[in-house]
């Protein structure tokens, strides 16, 4: 079993996409159920975390950090 560097662009992209997907799901729940409006905030936080991971992946790809 190969070990992937957690700072590699591929690992960061995968994490970013996963967080953004979770954020979108939370926002959809919050938008469709007025009793769960807090989910909109949670979804926004997850989207921000996902965007951060994607930005770090782009930077790591440019600098050659981690495995590709």
BALOBA-1460 file (C-alpha; in Angstrom, 3 decimals):
// residues 68
<rec num="1" residu="x" x="0.000" y="0.000" z="0.000"/>
<rec num="2" residu="x" x="1.509" y="3.295" z="-1.055"/>
<rec num="3" residu="x" x="1.488" y="6.236" z="1.265"/>
<rec num="4" residu="x" x="0.511" y="9.607" z="-0.177"/>
<rec num="5" residu="x" x="2.113" y="12.774" z="1.116"/>
<rec num="6" residu="x" x="-0.687" y="14.780" z="2.792"/>
<rec num="7" residu="x" x="0.767" y="17.965" z="1.286"/>
<rec num="8" residu="x" x="0.719" y="16.629" z="-2.268"/>
<rec num="9" residu="x" x="-1.437" y="18.538" z="-4.743"/>
<rec num="10" residu="x" x="-3.602" y="15.481" z="-5.429"/>
<rec num="11" residu="x" x="-4.280" y="14.853" z="-1.736"/>
<rec num="12" residu="x" x="-5.093" y="18.514" z="-1.122"/>
<rec num="13" residu="x" x="-7.392" y="18.632" z="-4.148"/>
<rec num="14" residu="x" x="-9.232" y="15.528" z="-2.999"/>
<rec num="15" residu="x" x="-9.706" y="16.951" z="0.482"/>
<rec num="16" residu="x" x="-10.824" y="20.295" z="-0.930"/>
<rec num="17" residu="x" x="-13.430" y="18.714" z="-3.172"/>
<rec num="18" residu="x" x="-14.703" y="16.548" z="-0.306"/>
<rec num="19" residu="x" x="-15.093" y="19.560" z="1.990"/>
<rec num="20" residu="x" x="-16.831" y="21.552" z="-0.738"/>
<rec num="21" residu="x" x="-19.228" y="18.671" z="-1.373"/>
<rec num="22" residu="x" x="-20.050" y="18.455" z="2.322"/>
<rec num="23" residu="x" x="-20.548" y="22.220" z="2.410"/>
<rec num="24" residu="x" x="-22.941" y="22.099" z="-0.518"/>
<rec num="25" residu="x" x="-24.910" y="19.311" z="1.157"/>
<rec num="26" residu="x" x="-25.179" y="21.248" z="4.427"/>
<rec num="27" residu="x" x="-26.283" y="24.372" z="2.555"/>
<rec num="28" residu="x" x="-28.923" y="22.405" z="0.656"/>
<rec num="29" residu="x" x="-30.309" y="21.054" z="3.930"/>
<rec num="30" residu="x" x="-30.350" y="24.531" z="5.461"/>
<rec num="31" residu="x" x="-31.990" y="26.073" z="2.412"/>
<rec num="32" residu="x" x="-34.779" y="23.497" z="2.221"/>
<rec num="33" residu="x" x="-35.633" y="23.274" z="5.921"/>
<rec num="34" residu="x" x="-36.284" y="26.592" z="7.662"/>
<rec num="35" residu="x" x="-35.818" y="24.979" z="11.090"/>
<rec num="36" residu="x" x="-32.211" y="24.130" z="10.231"/>
<rec num="37" residu="x" x="-30.962" y="27.527" z="9.067"/>
<rec num="38" residu="x" x="-27.745" y="27.039" z="11.064"/>
<rec num="39" residu="x" x="-26.780" y="24.475" z="8.438"/>
<rec num="40" residu="x" x="-26.282" y="27.362" z="6.001"/>
<rec num="41" residu="x" x="-23.482" y="28.692" z="8.208"/>
<rec num="42" residu="x" x="-21.961" y="25.264" z="8.660"/>
<rec num="43" residu="x" x="-22.111" y="24.726" z="4.907"/>
<rec num="44" residu="x" x="-20.436" y="28.071" z="4.302"/>
<rec num="45" residu="x" x="-17.641" y="27.127" z="6.687"/>
<rec num="46" residu="x" x="-17.110" y="23.818" z="4.900"/>
<rec num="47" residu="x" x="-17.028" y="25.614" z="1.539"/>
<rec num="48" residu="x" x="-14.382" y="28.000" z="2.883"/>
<rec num="49" residu="x" x="-12.272" y="25.112" z="4.175"/>
<rec num="50" residu="x" x="-12.576" y="23.373" z="0.799"/>
<rec num="51" residu="x" x="-11.526" y="26.528" z="-1.034"/>
<rec num="52" residu="x" x="-8.534" y="26.822" z="1.293"/>
<rec num="53" residu="x" x="-7.468" y="23.264" z="0.490"/>
<rec num="54" residu="x" x="-7.800" y="23.917" z="-3.243"/>
<rec num="55" residu="x" x="-5.709" y="27.096" z="-2.946"/>
<rec num="56" residu="x" x="-3.023" y="25.186" z="-1.034"/>
<rec num="57" residu="x" x="-3.087" y="22.489" z="-3.731"/>
<rec num="58" residu="x" x="-2.541" y="25.094" z="-6.439"/>
<rec num="59" residu="x" x="0.378" y="26.576" z="-4.483"/>
<rec num="60" residu="x" x="1.894" y="23.133" z="-3.820"/>
<rec num="61" residu="x" x="1.609" y="22.290" z="-7.515"/>
<rec num="62" residu="x" x="3.459" y="25.486" z="-8.489"/>
<rec num="63" residu="x" x="6.259" y="25.007" z="-5.940"/>
<rec num="64" residu="x" x="6.591" y="21.259" z="-6.557"/>
<rec num="65" residu="x" x="5.906" y="20.445" z="-2.920"/>
<rec num="66" residu="x" x="4.861" y="16.862" z="-2.176"/>
<rec num="67" residu="x" x="4.495" y="14.009" z="-4.629"/>
<rec num="68" residu="x" x="2.534" y="14.315" z="-7.822"/>
